[in-house]
Structures are given as C-alpha cells and as structure tokens.
Amino acid sequence: MPIQISFEPSLTAEEFRDVLVVSTLAERRPADDLARLRTMLCNSNVIVTARDSGKLVGVSRAITDFAYCCYLSDLAVDVAYQKQGIGKRLIEETHKAAGDGTTLILLAAPAAETYYPRIGMKHMPNCWAIPRKM
C-alpha cells in the first residue's frame, strides 16, 4: 500500500511527538512538553501527514496567511522512511494548501541543509531571527 498523504488538522500531540522523536527533530523541539505541542498544533493553519497503513511516518506543520507567505515550521519524516520522497511530497502539499501566491519559507535543521536544494528550494541568505527564550 502506498504512503497516504492527508490533511490532518486534528493530529494529536502524542502522535506529533512520536514522529518528532523517530525523525530526530525532537532534538530541536519541545517534545517532552505535550501541552506546548498541542498549542503548536492548534495554532497551525496547515498540517499534512504521511501514513503507512495508518502508522504516522511524516508530518509537515505550517503557518500561513494563504495569500503571501507560508512558514513551514516542522518537517519530520521517520528516519526509516527517509529518502523515499515523503518529505518532498509533504512540502508540495503544504505549499499547495497555502496557495500559489505564497512564498514557502523554512529554517533547515543543520543535518538537512543539503536536502532542500536537491528538491528545488532556493537558499535565501537574508533571513534574520530573534531566538526563543524558552
């Protein structure tokens, strides 16, 4: 059975945490704080999942205005499922949901910096940030 890509606005914090862990993204996310993960999910505009026979193997979580910009905050794919095009499909569906008029923006995890150019994303060196305090 092929990987199923779906919109899942009601994804649970527990499942989200689990995919963060198996993708290694938990190292840079508050995976031990379910209340914070719930808040992150509840305030997201687009949540796209990848499932293999019901098992969550990937998730894309984004915040967008559906007109101009889309910030892809989390892209997590189970390490056992990486290099199969799942991440690229999650990004495509996220951007499609946000709309053709949006620019999709993300901050790459250090280990993933070489991945994004390979799937056609353009590096933008003019990004600035104020780091979170907690």
N, C-alpha and C positions, 0 to 999 in steps of 0.2 A: 504494500500500500504506500503511495507517495506521501511525502510530508504535506500536511494540510496547513495552509496559511489562512488565518482568520483575524477579524477584528474582535477583540475581547475586552470591552470596557469594564467588565466586572471581574477581571483577573484578580485572584486572591493574593494577599500579601505573602501568604505561605508559599504558594507556587512561584511567585515572583522571586522570593528569597532563594528557593531551591535552584532555580535556573541561574541566579546570580552566582551561587556557590559553584555549580558544576561548569560554569563558563569562566571562572576565575575573576569575574567582575566584582564579586563580593569583597575583594581586597580593597576596592576603592569606593564602596557603597556601604551605607549603614545597615548591613544585612542582619545584624543582631537586634535591630530595633523595628519590630513589626509595626508599631504604631506609626513610625515615621515612613515606613514603606507603604502603609495604607494611605497616608496623606499624599505621598508622591503619586500613587496610582489614581487617587480620587481627583487630583488636580491636573491630570494629563488629558489632553484633547484626543490623542491617538495612541491606542495600544494595539499592536499587531503581534500575534503569536504564531509559532510554528509548533505543530504537534505531530508526533509519530505514533499512530494508533492510540491517540488520547494522551500520551506522555508529552508534557511540555519540554521542548528541546531548544526553544529560542523565543526571544521577546524583543520588541522594539517599542520604546516609550518616548512619546514626543509631545511638545507643547507648541501650538501654532495659533496664528490668527486667521488661518485659511485664506489669506489674501496676499501676504507679502513675505512672511518668514515662518520657518519651522525649525525649532531646535530639537534635534534628536538627542535626547538626554541619555538614554540607555540603549545599547545594542548588545545583547548577550546571547550566545549560542553555546550550548553544551559542547565541551571540548571533543567528546566522542562523535559529534555531528558536524564539526567544523570542516572546511574545505569541500563542502558539497553545494555551495551556492545559497545556503539558507540565509546568511547574513545579507547578501545582496538582494535576495527576494524580499526580506523584511524591510530593507531600506526603500526599495522600489514601491512597495505597497504603502509605506508610511508617507512617502513623498506624494504618491498618487492621491491619498486621502487628504493631504494638506492642500493640494491643488497645484496646477501648473504655474500659477503666478507666484508661488513661494520659492524662496531660496532655502534649501535644506542645509543646516549648519550643525556640526558636531565637534566635540573635542575628543580626539583619539586617545585611547589608553596607550601608554608607551609601547607595549608589545604589538599593538595593532597599527602603528603609524605607516607601515609599508603596505598594509592591506588596502586602504582606501584609494590610493592612486590606481591600483590594479583593477578596481571596479569602476573606474571612470570619474572619481571625485577629484576636484581641483583643490590643491593646497592654497590656503589663504593666510599669508603671514601677518595680516593686520588685525589680529584678534587681541582683545585686552580683557582682563578679568579682575574682579575683586574676590579673592578666595573666601570660602565659607569659614565661619568662626567656630563651627562645631562639627 
